């Protein structure tokens, strides 16, 4: 498959259309850049192995870019968090834990998303389904609530997750 800036813009727009939270979409749009290819080091191959990764999102305060790469960890996980640096030791594709099946998933796993009031506490039940316990709010407040719930060990596990996606869909057993 041939990747192009136009194709990536369309892919991102398709994903943004699934977000029912205008502030989040606006926040992301402010950080979108013209998609451009950056050759990044692949740390799991030969010493000089590189792949083209298409940067489409940048947040300089976090030194974070979201990039698309159908090599390396792709095609199953083509969207990743990388450093904005386009050369030197930070210009790596990085570890598999930073790569996701979609643009929105990569964004929500990044530290940048913690700036949005979209976080809530969920309890994971014995049947592995999730039940929301709080309304959406700030990252720090959600973690404080989670810590409070976690003081009661008879309860099940507690997680801070975004309120934009149903964890029973994307974290299904």
Secondary structure, 3 states (H helix, E strand, C coil): CCCCHHHHHHHHHHHHCCCCCHHHHHHHHCCEEEEEEEEEECCCCCCCCEEEEEEEEEEHHHCEEEEECCCCCCCCCCEEEEECCCCCCCCECCCHHHEECCHHHHHHHCHHHHHCCCEEEEEECCCCCEEECCCCECHHHHHHHHHHHHCCCCCCEEEEEECCCCHHHHCCC
